[in-house]
Amino acid sequence: MSYDLDDLRRQIDEVDRDLLENIEKRMAISRKIGVCKRECGKDILDTSRESAKLDALRANAGFESEQYIGEIYKTIFEVSRDHQNKPCFGLLGRTLGHSYSPQIHSLLTHDYSYTLIEREPEELDDLFASRVYGGFNVTIPYKKEAFARCDVTDPAATETGSVNTVVFGNDGKIYGYNTDYYGFMYMLKSAGIEVDGKTVLVLGTGGAACAVNYGLKTMGAGVIRNCDLNTEINYDNVYDICKDSQVIVNCTPVGMYPKVDACVIDLDRFDKLEAVCDVIYNPSRTKLLQLAQSRGLKTCGGLSMLVAQAYKSSRFFVGDNEGAERIDSRAEETIGRVVAKLSSQMKNITIIGMPGCGKSLLARKIADRTGRTLIDLDYAYSEKFGETPADTITSKGEEQFRLNESEVAKEYLVQSGLIISCGGGIVTQDRNDFYIRCNSNVIYLDRPLSMLSQKNRPLSAANGVETLFEQRKGKYEALSDIRITLDQFDDKEEFFSEALRIMNAGGLII
């Protein structure tokens, strides 16, 4: 029997991806076991269980791995113990759902493990008294509760009455910090947005707004006004009282996933506006930010704030208070690197371009390489409506197809971490623009028109690819973050390698 080496390597790559996924799951469970053992007062090392586990693994191993399984699992047990033995911190909240905080802290440092800590209000006293954790970050609705339980608070926490970082000191005292304000300051700095002497409108009056106000004062903002539903300045009179605003900061959840269509305020009614900031990080480009960008304003989103506040917290967690108070350029580079990696991971990679240009092939190759879920919007269309796009166009007309297509686009493009291949004409409907860009790195795959297939493409056949291209090329260019221009390739791997090189050169981490 002869083997195909390339095919065998592809098979082992698939197995390795499965292994990595399961190792990640195992380490996460191991971390939780460590927390349970701390809460129960048990030792991390359980020699009898490890011995019995090794015997069972050897007995159940296949003939290829039986001779190696003991050594493999001895190493796994060792690193699991190390993971369990690390000081443990976490994120305290009532209902947390999915959070990026454990990953962010892992990317920032390996000095401790990080977990999610869900507690009801009546459980807070026991949590603070138990000291099972070395400390924790705090999210809504417990920032005020945390402040009330701290013995010592920093100036930011004292002024805002809000604590988002708790550390249990070796002296028995509970220390409370607010690092959100630094995250906000970093967000502005990294986007090149100046507020010194400027008139700033802050939307919202909650915990995030308090931290933002403190950060604005620290940065020398001239006039700071807050607007909310039932405050002196509200959404009825804000356009009269605050029409001179130069910077707007959204600290409300309006526009957050999954309700991405909402926009908290009408930017067109602020003639002196220079910049718009949104503390929301999912989606990465909220409707508010996209409207600001369309006006040529400077913008920034909340991911850099999230990572920067986490960095400052991490310094307090490891006892590096000086490093927390004096964050230097190297630390800012670390923050920027984590922001870039997380942004690339969170955003979809969405591919647009003419019908038949190779979008599906490129999307499939990227999905194979990254292990991400692949969504071909044409296939998704067929699953949703029970017929292909070509069938709809032929039987019901292009207008009905475009309406259906927008439904599918909205469903998938607002999600995170997908590889998405779009239909060639998705750009013809302005209503799709927001969805294409809201949470994606958008790739425009530009190929010679002579290469484009017209098979099962009634619009290309009826109108001609040259006419369609002239109608669409401006939108392809305007909506894309990276343009990949490729000629004919005899080999699909060469095609993908060159596309990958261009994407990497454009700053996309794949």
C-alpha positions in Angstrom: 0.0 0.0 0.0 1.3 3.5 -0.9 0.4 6.5 1.2 -0.2 10.1 0.2 2.1 12.1 2.5 0.2 15.4 2.1 -3.1 13.7 2.8 -1.6 12.0 6.0 -0.3 15.4 7.1 -3.8 16.9 6.7 -5.3 14.1 8.7 -2.8 14.6 11.5 -3.4 18.3 11.5 -7.1 17.6 12.0 -6.3 15.3 14.9 -4.0 17.9 16.5 -6.8 20.5 16.3 -9.1 18.1 18.1 -6.4 17.4 20.7 -5.8 21.1 21.3 -9.5 21.7 21.8 -9.8 18.8 24.3 -6.6 19.8 26.1 -8.1 23.3 26.5 -11.3 21.8 27.9 -9.3 19.5 30.3 -7.2 22.4 31.6 -10.3 24.5 32.2 -11.9 21.7 34.1 -8.7 21.2 36.0 -8.7 24.9 37.0 -12.2 24.5 38.4 -11.2 21.4 40.3 -8.4 23.4 41.9 -11.0 26.0 43.0 -13.3 23.3 44.4 -10.4 21.8 46.4 -9.5 25.2 47.9 -13.1 25.8 48.9 -13.2 22.3 50.5 -9.8 22.6 52.1 -8.4 19.6 50.2 -4.8 19.2 49.0 -4.1 19.6 45.3 -2.2 16.4 45.0 -4.2 13.2 45.3 -1.7 10.4 44.8 -4.1 7.5 45.0 -6.5 9.0 42.4 -3.6 9.7 40.0 -2.3 6.1 40.4 -5.7 4.6 39.8 -6.3 6.9 36.8 -3.0 5.9 35.2 -3.8 2.2 35.6 -7.2 2.7 34.0 -5.7 4.7 31.1 -3.1 2.0 30.3 -5.8 -0.7 30.4 -8.0 1.2 27.9 -5.3 2.5 25.6 -5.0 1.1 22.0 -2.1 -1.0 20.8 -0.4 2.0 19.1 -0.4 4.2 22.2 -0.4 1.8 25.2 3.4 1.9 25.6 3.4 5.7 25.7 0.2 6.5 27.5 1.8 6.4 31.0 4.4 9.0 30.2 2.0 11.2 28.3 -0.4 11.3 31.2 2.2 11.8 33.9 3.1 15.0 32.1 -0.6 16.0 31.8 -1.1 15.3 35.5 2.0 17.4 36.3 0.9 20.5 34.3 -2.6 20.1 35.7 -1.3 20.3 39.3 0.7 23.3 38.4 -2.4 24.9 36.9 -4.4 24.1 40.1 -1.6 25.3 42.4 -1.4 28.8 40.9 -2.9 31.7 42.8 -6.5 32.0 41.6 -8.2 35.3 40.6 -11.4 35.8 38.7 -14.3 38.0 37.5 -17.1 38.5 40.0 -20.6 39.1 38.7 -24.2 37.8 39.1 -24.8 36.3 35.6 -21.6 36.3 33.5 -22.3 34.1 30.5 -19.4 34.3 28.0 -16.5 36.5 29.1 -13.2 37.2 27.4 -11.6 38.1 30.7 -10.0 34.6 31.4 -8.3 34.7 28.0 -7.2 38.3 28.4 -5.5 37.6 31.8 -3.9 34.4 30.4 -2.5 36.4 27.5 -1.2 39.1 29.9 0.5 36.8 32.4 0.9 33.1 33.4 1.5 34.0 37.1 -2.0 33.1 38.2 -5.2 31.3 36.9 -8.4 33.2 36.2 -12.0 32.0 36.5 -15.6 33.3 36.5 -17.2 33.8 39.9 -21.0 34.0 39.7 -22.6 34.9 43.0 -26.0 36.1 44.2 -26.1 39.2 46.4 -26.6 37.2 49.6 -23.4 35.2 48.9 -21.1 38.2 48.8 -20.3 38.3 52.5 -19.2 34.7 52.5 -17.1 35.2 49.3 -15.2 38.1 50.8 -14.7 36.3 54.1 -13.5 33.0 52.6 -10.5 34.4 50.7 -10.5 31.4 48.5 -9.3 33.7 45.7 -6.4 36.1 45.9 -8.8 38.7 44.6 -11.0 39.4 41.6 -12.3 41.9 39.1 -15.8 43.0 39.6 -18.5 43.7 37.0 -22.1 44.9 37.3 -24.0 44.8 39.5 -21.4 44.5 42.3 -19.0 47.4 41.8 -20.7 49.5 44.6 -21.0 46.4 46.8 -17.3 45.7 46.4 -16.4 49.3 47.3 -18.4 49.1 50.5 -16.5 45.9 51.6 -13.0 47.3 51.0 -10.7 48.5 53.8 -8.5 50.6 51.6 -9.4 52.2 48.2 -7.4 54.1 45.6 -8.2 57.7 44.6 -10.2 56.5 41.5 -12.3 54.1 43.5 -12.8 56.6 46.3 -14.0 59.4 43.9 -16.2 57.1 41.8 -17.5 55.0 44.7 -16.9 52.0 42.4 -14.4 49.2 42.7 -13.6 46.8 39.8 -10.5 45.2 41.3 -10.3 43.6 44.7 -7.1 42.3 46.2 -6.8 40.4 49.6 -3.7 41.7 51.2 -1.3 39.6 53.3 -2.0 42.1 56.1 -5.6 40.9 56.3 -7.0 44.1 54.7 -9.1 44.2 51.5 -7.8 46.6 48.9 -10.0 48.1 46.2 -9.0 49.7 43.0 -10.7 51.2 40.0 -8.8 50.4 36.8 -11.6 51.1 34.3 -10.6 54.8 34.1 -7.1 53.8 33.0 -8.5 51.5 30.4 -10.6 54.4 29.0 -7.5 56.7 29.0 -5.5 54.1 27.1 -8.4 53.7 24.6 -8.3 57.4 23.8 -4.5 57.5 23.6 -4.2 54.5 21.3 -6.8 56.1 18.9 -5.1 59.5 19.0 -8.1 61.3 20.5 -7.3 64.4 22.5 -9.7 65.7 25.2 -7.5 68.3 26.9 -9.7 71.5 27.1 -12.4 69.9 25.0 -16.2 69.8 25.6 -17.2 66.2 26.2 -20.6 64.6 26.3 -20.8 61.3 28.2 -23.9 59.2 27.5 -25.0 57.2 30.6 -24.5 57.7 34.3 -23.7 54.2 35.5 -20.4 52.7 36.7 -18.7 52.9 33.4 -19.6 56.5 33.1 -18.2 57.3 36.5 -14.9 55.8 35.5 -14.9 57.6 32.2 -15.6 60.9 34.0 -12.7 60.4 36.2 -10.5 59.6 33.2 -11.6 62.7 31.4 -10.8 64.9 34.4 -7.4 63.2 34.7 -6.8 64.0 31.0 -7.8 67.6 31.4 -11.1 67.7 29.6 -12.6 71.2 29.7 -16.4 70.7 30.1 -17.9 67.3 31.0 -21.6 66.7 30.7 -23.6 63.5 31.4 -26.8 62.6 29.6 -29.2 59.8 30.6 -32.9 59.0 30.3 -34.1 60.7 33.5 -31.3 63.2 34.3 -31.2 67.0 34.0 -29.6 66.6 30.6 -31.7 63.9 28.8 -32.3 62.6 25.3 -34.9 65.3 24.7 -32.9 68.4 25.5 -29.3 67.1 24.9 -29.3 68.6 21.3 -29.9 72.1 22.7 -27.8 72.0 25.8 -24.9 70.0 24.4 -24.8 71.0 20.7 -21.2 72.3 21.2 -19.9 68.9 22.2 -16.5 68.0 20.6 -16.2 64.5 21.9 -19.0 62.0 22.6 -18.5 58.9 24.8 -21.2 56.2 24.8 -21.3 54.4 28.2 -24.7 52.8 27.7 -25.3 49.3 26.4 -27.3 50.6 23.3 -25.9 49.0 20.2 -24.4 46.0 22.0 -24.7 42.5 20.6 -27.2 41.1 19.9 -29.2 44.3 19.5 -26.7 45.8 17.1 -29.1 47.9 15.1 -29.7 50.5 17.8 -27.9 53.9 18.0 -28.1 55.9 21.1 -27.9 59.4 19.6 -28.1 61.4 16.4 -24.6 62.6 15.6 -25.7 64.9 12.7 -27.0 67.3 15.3 -23.6 68.1 16.7 -21.8 70.5 14.4 -18.5 70.8 16.4 -18.0 67.0 16.8 -14.5 65.7 16.4 -14.5 62.3 17.9 -16.8 59.5 19.1 -15.9 56.8 21.6 -17.9 53.7 22.5 -17.1 51.5 25.5 -18.9 48.6 23.8 -16.5 46.0 22.3 -19.0 43.6 20.7 -19.6 44.4 17.9 -16.3 46.0 17.2 -17.8 48.6 15.0 -21.1 49.7 16.5 -23.7 51.6 14.5 -22.6 54.7 16.4 -19.0 54.3 15.4 -19.8 53.5 11.8 -22.0 56.6 11.6 -19.1 58.6 13.1 -16.6 57.1 10.6 -18.9 58.0 7.7 -18.6 61.7 8.9 -14.8 61.5 8.9 -14.6 61.6 12.8 -12.0 59.9 14.9 -13.4 56.8 16.7 -12.4 54.2 19.2 -14.2 51.0 20.5 -14.1 49.3 23.9 -11.8 46.4 23.3 -8.7 48.3 24.1 -10.3 49.7 27.2 -11.2 46.2 28.3 -7.6 44.9 27.8 -5.9 47.9 29.3 -8.0 47.9 32.5 -7.2 44.2 32.8 -3.5 44.8 32.5 -3.6 47.3 35.3 -5.6 44.9 37.4 -3.1 42.1 36.7 -0.3 44.2 38.2 -2.2 44.6 41.4 -3.0 40.9 41.4 0.7 39.9 41.3 1.7 42.6 43.9 3.4 44.9 41.4 1.7 48.1 42.6 4.4 50.3 41.2 3.9 48.7 37.8 0.2 49.3 38.1 0.7 53.0 38.8 3.5 53.6 36.2 2.6 51.8 33.1 5.5 52.3 30.7 5.8 52.0 26.9 6.7 48.3 27.0 3.6 47.6 29.0 1.6 49.5 26.5 3.1 47.4 23.7 2.0 44.3 25.6 -1.6 45.7 25.9 -1.5 46.6 22.1 -0.4 43.1 21.2 -3.2 41.4 23.3 -5.7 43.8 21.8 -4.6 42.9 18.2 -4.7 39.2 18.9 -8.1 39.3 20.6 -9.5 41.6 17.9 -8.4 39.2 15.2 -9.9 36.2 17.0 -13.2 37.9 17.9 -13.9 39.4 14.5 -15.2 37.4 11.6 -13.1 37.1 8.5 -15.6 38.1 5.8 -14.8 37.7 2.1 -16.5 39.8 -0.6 -15.9 40.0 -4.3 -17.4 39.1 -7.7 -19.3 35.9 -8.2 -16.9 33.0 -9.1 -13.8 34.8 -7.9 -12.8 32.1 -5.4 -14.4 33.4 -2.2 -15.7 30.0 -1.2 -12.3 28.3 -1.8 -10.4 31.0 0.2 -12.9 30.9 3.0 -12.7 27.1 3.2 -8.8 27.2 3.2 -8.8 29.8 6.1 -11.4 27.7 8.0 -9.3 24.6 7.6 -6.2 26.4 8.8 -7.8 28.1 11.8 -10.4 25.6 12.8 -13.0 28.3 12.8 -16.6 27.7 11.7 -17.2 28.3 8.0 -20.4 30.0 6.8 -21.1 30.3 3.1 -24.0 32.7 2.9 -25.2 31.1 -0.3 -25.5 27.7 1.4 -27.0 29.4 4.5 -29.5 31.0 2.2 -30.5 27.6 0.8 -30.9 26.1 4.2 -33.1 29.0 5.4 -35.3 29.3 2.4 -35.3 25.8 0.9 -34.0 27.0 -2.5 -30.8 28.3 -4.0 -30.3 32.0 -4.7 -30.4 31.2 -8.4 -33.8 29.5 -7.9 -35.2 32.5 -6.1 -33.9 35.0 -8.7 -35.4 32.8 -11.5 -38.8 32.2 -9.9 -39.4 35.3 -7.7 -37.1 38.0 -9.1 -33.9 39.7 -7.8 -35.7 42.1 -5.5 -37.1 39.2 -3.4 -33.8 37.5 -3.4 -32.0 40.6 -2.1 -34.5 40.9 0.7 -34.0 37.3 1.7 -30.2 37.7 1.4 -30.2 40.6 3.8 -32.0 38.4 6.4 -29.3 35.8 6.1 -26.5 38.4 6.2 -27.9 40.0 9.4 -28.1 36.6 11.1 -24.5 35.6 10.6 -22.4 38.8 10.1 -23.2 40.1 13.6 -21.7 37.0 15.2 -18.0 36.6 16.2 -15.1 34.4 15.1 -16.6 33.0 11.9 -15.2 32.6 8.4 -17.8 34.0 6.0 -18.1 33.9 2.3 -20.6 36.4 0.9 -22.6 36.4 -2.3 -21.1 38.7 -4.9 -24.1 41.1 -4.9 -24.4 41.6 -1.2 -22.8 45.0 -1.6 -25.6 46.2 -3.9 -27.9 46.8 -0.9 -26.8 49.7 1.3 -28.7 48.1 4.2 -26.1 45.4 4.3 -23.1 47.8 4.7 -23.4 48.0 8.5 -23.6 44.2 9.0 -20.7 43.5 6.7 -18.4 45.8 8.7 -19.9 45.6 12.2 -17.8 42.7 13.4 -15.6 41.6 10.6 -12.2 42.0 9.0 -13.5 42.4 5.5 -11.4 40.9 2.6 -12.0 42.0 -1.0 -10.9 39.2 -3.3 -10.2 40.8 -6.6 -9.6 38.5 -9.6 -9.5 39.0 -13.4 -12.9 39.1 -14.9 -11.9 36.6 -17.5 -11.5 33.9 -14.8 -15.0 34.3 -13.3 -17.4 31.4 -13.9 -21.0 32.2 -14.8 -22.4 28.7 -14.1 -25.6 28.9 -12.0 -25.2 32.7 -11.8 -28.3 34.1 -13.6 -27.4 37.7 -12.9 -23.9 37.4 -14.4 -25.3 35.6 -17.4 -28.1 38.2 -18.0 -26.1 41.4 -17.3 -22.5 40.4 -18.1 -19.7 40.3 -15.5 -18.2 43.6 -16.9 -21.4 45.5 -16.2 -21.8 44.0 -12.7 -18.2 44.7 -11.8 -18.5 48.4 -12.8 -21.6 48.6 -10.6 -20.0 46.9 -7.6 -16.3 47.6 -7.6 -16.6 50.9 -5.7 -18.5 49.2 -2.9 -16.1 46.3 -2.7 -13.2 48.8 -2.2 -15.1 51.0 0.3 -16.2 48.2 2.5 -13.0 46.2 2.7 -10.2 46.3 5.2 -7.8 44.3 3.0 -7.8 43.9 -0.8 -6.3 40.8 -2.3 -5.5 41.1 -6.0 -4.6 37.7 -7.5 -4.2 36.5 -11.1 -4.5 32.9 -12.4 -3.0 30.1 -10.2 -2.6 26.6 -11.5 -2.2 25.3 -7.9 -4.8 26.0 -5.2 -2.2 25.9 -2.5 -0.2 28.6 -4.3 -3.4 30.7 -4.5 -4.0 30.3 -0.8 -0.3 30.9 0.2 -0.2 34.2 -1.7 -3.6 35.3 -0.3 -2.4 34.5 3.2 0.8 36.5 2.6 -1.2 39.5 1.7 -3.6 39.1 4.6 -0.7 38.8 7.1 1.0 41.9 5.5 -2.3 43.7 6.1 -2.1 43.0 9.8 -4.6 40.1 10.0 -3.4 37.4 12.4 -4.2 33.9 10.9 
